[in-house]
């Protein structure tokens, strides 16, 4: 960490620290509502019929992913042309409005309003990709992986705090004053504070760009498919996020409906999962990259994910669910960390916002298809079998891609 702070290429701690705080607060605020959606939509008998509960639940989970296909790439592309600080503030205002609309929907039990807020969240939640692009502006090849991991760490730490406190703040067993809309109110205050911090603490971008050239290319994403390395990465990253999406959404349903978890217990499970990811970013990733190249680590991670899926297909007791969340979290973090750094390495310097936004689109598409897979018929054995097969395809694909595409690509 000290080396990171001293790094001249990072432009100083005062330039990067607000970004980490911003990502942490935004992610925490967004994921305050994560443990609430399942219990709220699945347990409401007054205004949601039994046959429609799963449909509304899947809509609430997938709508942000659908609109995220368009939102983050647009914000990232605009940030390549204009000041990233200005775009960050505008995006955060949009996220704040989405949380407010969702809170109104929860308070008055207006499903259309809740779904509208979730859709707006997908369009405006671009803090991760904008922060990643801003950090890349201040990084070089020698420290990019480490610095990107710190951004990922801040985001994942928000995944720990958000579901954990979101579950607590909505659990009336803990406090009678708590209700489903309580986490939304806290999130609103935090997001407003976040906007003020970016406005008054984070300095304006000092990037020098040729805006005439970029203006002509602002909506041109064809470069993503222009090289074998990027094509390879897109497929690998899609398979990773598809398996994660299946796992993430399945656990919400399983823990709520079959394990009878309260919102606070659901939040605790996802907090534990996220803590494992954070630990991987900080400790395991730098340790493992000293001994193995990225190609080997990605292949091994897919293999371990597939093996975990096979075990969970046949043994899904509460104990097994918690135990096997550990290797799953570690492997997801490894593949994600390497993929994001390599996406940056194989893109133009003035396309960093665009490529970071495009990765968010891949995440959204993956989670959307994951929701469809689960909605086709929720059966834990079947879902984990599909999960395992997809991860195995990722492993095989990583192993059989021609070496001329991967040898240089993975040993940078």
N, C-alpha and C positions, 0 to 999 in steps of 0.2 A: 504494500500500500504506500509506503514512503517513497519508493521508486516511482510510483505512479504520480504522486503529488509533485515530485521534483522534475518530472519529465517536461522538458521545454516544449516538445511537440504537442503536448496537451493544452498548451496555452495557459497553464496555471490552474490551481485548485478553485479559485474564485470563478472561473469560467465554466467548470464542469460540475461542481458540487450542486448548484441550483438545478441542473438537469437531472441528477440522481434523485434529488428531493422531489422534483416535479413528477418524475416517473413513478416514484414510490407512492406519493399521495394520490395521483390519478388512478393508478391500478388498485390501490386500497379502496378508494371511493367507488369505483366501478364494481369491484367484487364484494362490496358490502352486501349487495343484493343477491349474490350467487346462492347462498344457502336458503334464501327466502322463497325463490321461485317455485321450487319443488313443493315444500309444505303449503304455500299459499294456493297454488293452482290445483294441487292434488288432493288437498284436504277440505276445500270449500264445497259444501253440499248445498248451500243456500242458493247460489246463482250459477253453478257449473254442474251440468249433468255428468253422470258417471262415464258415459261413452265419449264425452268431449274433453275430459280432463287431460288425457295424454296428448290430444291434438293441440290444445292451448299451451300445454307445457313445452311441447316440441317447437311450436311457433315462437314462444318466448325465447327459447334457446337459439333457434336457427335464424330468426329475423336479423339480429345484429350481424351474423355471419354473412347473410345474403347482401346486406348493404355495405358491409366491410369490403366486399369485392371491389367496389368502386371508390369508397371514401379514402382510405389511406393512400392508395396510389396517386389520387388527385392531389391530396395534401403534400405528399412527398415531391411530386413533380413541380408543384407551385413553389415549394421551399427551395428547389434548385435554382429557381429564377429570382425569387424575392427573399427578403430577410427571414431567416428561420424563426427568429423571435416573434415577429409579427404573426406568422402562421401558427406558431405554438399558442399564442394568446387566443386567436380566433377559434382554433380547434378546441381549446379548453372551455371557451364560452359555449360552444356547441354541446360538449359533454355535460356541462352544468345544466343546460336547458333540457337535455334528454333525461337526466336524473329527476329534474323537477316534474316533467310530464309523467314519468313513470310513478313518482310518488303520489301524484294526483290520482292516477289510475288505481293504485293500491288503496288509497284512503277512501275513495268513493266507490270502489269495486267496479270500475269501468275498464273492462278488459281491452276495449279498443284503444283506450288512452295508454294503458300499460304497454301494449304492443307497439303503439306509435313511438313511445319513448325508447323502446328497445331498438326500433328501426333507426331512429335518429342517432342513437348511441353508435350503431354500426357505421354511420356516415361520418361521424365527427371524432371518434376515438382513434386519433393518429399520434398520440403522445409518444408511444414507443418508437415508431419508425422515424419521427422527426428528431427525437433525442439520439437515436442511433446515428442518423445522418450527421447531426451536429457534432457528435463525438468523433466520427470518422474524419470530419473536417480538421480535427485537431490531433489526429493520430498518424503514425507511419507504420510500415510493415512490421517493425520490431515489437510494437506494443499494441497493435490493433486487437489481437485476440484477447489480451488481458483487459483492455479498456472496454471492449464490447461485453465482456463477461461482467464487468461492474455495472453496466447498464442493465444487462439481463438479471443480475443479482438484485438490483433495485426494484425491477419489475416483479420478480418472483417473490421478493420480500413483501411486496404489496399483496401478492396472492396468499401469503401467510396471514397477514394482519386483516385483510379484507374479509375473507370467509369466516375467520375466527371471531372477530368482533361483530361482524354482521349477524352471525348466528346468535351470539350472546345478546346483542341489542334488540333482537326480535323475539326473544324467548320470555314469555310471561311467567314461566316457572322461576326465572331468576329475579324478575322485578315486574310487578303488576302494571307498571307504567309503560313497559316496553310493548311494542306491537310491530306489525310488519312494516309500517311506514317509518319507524324510528331510525333505522340505518340510513334511509334516504335523506332524512333531515340532517344527520351528521355529515353525510357525504356532500350535501350542498354547501355547508359551511367550509368544509375542507377544500372543495374545489374553488370556491371564491377566494380563499386564502392562497391557494396555488396560483391563481391568475395574478393576484397582487404581487406575489413573490417573483414571478417571471417578469412582470412589468417593471419592478423597481430594483431587482437584485441581479437578474441575468443580463449581461451586456449584449448589445446588438451584435449581429454577425459581422465579422471582418472579412468575409470571403469576397474575393474578386472574381466575378464571372462575366463571361461574354453573353449578355442577355439577348443579343440579337440572334446568336446561334441557338441558344437554348429555347428561345421563344418559338422557333420553327420546329423544335423537337419536343415541346412540352407534353404533348399527348401521344408521342410516338414511343410505344413500348416494344417495338419489334426487336430491339437489341437484346431482349431477354432470351430470345431463341437464336441468337446469332452465332454462338460458339458451342462446341460440344460440351465444354465444361459447364456452362450455364444450363444447358438442356439436361445434363446429368443431374445437376443440383436440384432442378425443379422437380424431377421425378422422385429423387430421394427425399426431399423436403415434404412433398405431398404425401408420400407414404408414411413418414413420421407423424405428420399432423393428423392424418386420417386415423391412425391407430390411437393417437392421443385423444382425438375427438370422440372416438367410440368409447374409450375407457372413461373419459371424463363425464360424458353424459350418462353412460350406463350406471356409474357409481351413484350419481344423484338419485336415479330411480330406485336402484337396488337398496341403498341405505335407507331411503325414506319409506319405501313400500314394504320391503321384506325384512329389514333389520329394525324398523320402527325408530329410526334415529330422529331425534329432535333437531331443529335448526342448528343449535349450538354444537351438537355432536357431529353433524354433517360438516360444519365449519372446521371442527377439530381435525377431522380426517383429511380435508384438503389442506389445512395448515401443515399437518405432518408431511404430506406429499410434497408441498412446496418447500419445506425446510430441507428435505433431501435434495431437491434441485438446487437450492441456494448453496448448500455445502459442496455440491459437485462443481458449481461455477467457481467457488473460491479456492477449493483445495484439490479436488481430484483432477480437474482439467489440466492445470499446470503440471501436476505430478505425472500424469499419464503421457502427456505430450513429450516428456523428456525421454521416454522409453519406446513409444510406438508412434507411427505416423497416423495422420488423420484417417487415411483410407482404412487401415486396420481397425482403428477404434470405432469407426462408423459401422463397419461390417460386424464386429463383435457385439456392438450395442443392439443392432437389429436381431442378431441371433439370440441374445439374452431376452429381448422383449418377446420374441416368438415363443421361447421356452417358458417364460412366465405365463403367457397366454394359454399354453397347453395345460399347465398345472391348474390354472384357475378355471379352465373348462370343466374339470372333473372335481375339483376341491375348492368350493367358494364359501367356506365358513368365515365367520368374522375374523378369526385369527389369521387365516390364509390371505384374506383381503388386505389386512394391514401389513403382514410380513412381505408380501410380494409387491406392495407399493414401493418398497425401497429400491430393488433393482430396476423397476420400471422408471422411477423418477431419475435415477442416476443415468440410465441409458438415454432417456429423452433429453436430459440436459446436455449430454455429450454431443449427440447428433445436432441438436439445435445450435449449440455454441459454435461448432466447427462450420456448420452450414452458413450461418449468418456472416461469419468472417470471410468465408470463401465467396459468397455472393458479392461482397464488397470488393474483394480482390479482382474479380473478373468483370467488373463494371468500370466505366469511365469515371473519372474523378467528379465530373459535373453531373453524373447520373446517380449519385449516392442516395439522395432522397427518394428518387424514383424507384430504385431497386429495393430499398427498405420498405417502401409502400407496397411494392409488388409482392414481397414475401408475406405481408399481412393479407393480401388477397388470396394467396395460396392457403394460408391458415383458414381464412373464411370459407373458401370452397371446400376444404377438407372437412371442417366441422359441419358444413351444410350436408355433405354426403353422409357423414357419420350419423347425423340426425335422421336422415332418410332410412339408413340401414337399421337403426334402432326402432324407428316407427313402423317398419314393415312387419315387425313381430318381436316384442320384447321377450326374449328367452335367454337367460344368462349363459347357458351352455352354448347356444348357437352364436351369441354375440361374441363370446370370448374365442370361439373357434375361428370366426371370421377375423377377429383381431389378430390371432396368431398367424393365420395364413397370410394376411397383408404384410405383417412384419417379416415373415419368411421370404416373401417375394422381394422385399427391400434388401434382405441379406443376399439372396441369390443375385439380384441385379447389381448390387455393389461388387460382388465377387467376379461377375462375368463381363463387366464393361471393359472394352479394349484398353489395354495398358497404355497405349499411346494417348488416351484421353485422361488417364488418371495418374500416371507416374509423376508428372510435373505438377499436376493439379493438387495432389494431396501432400506433396512434400515441400510446399513453400514454407 
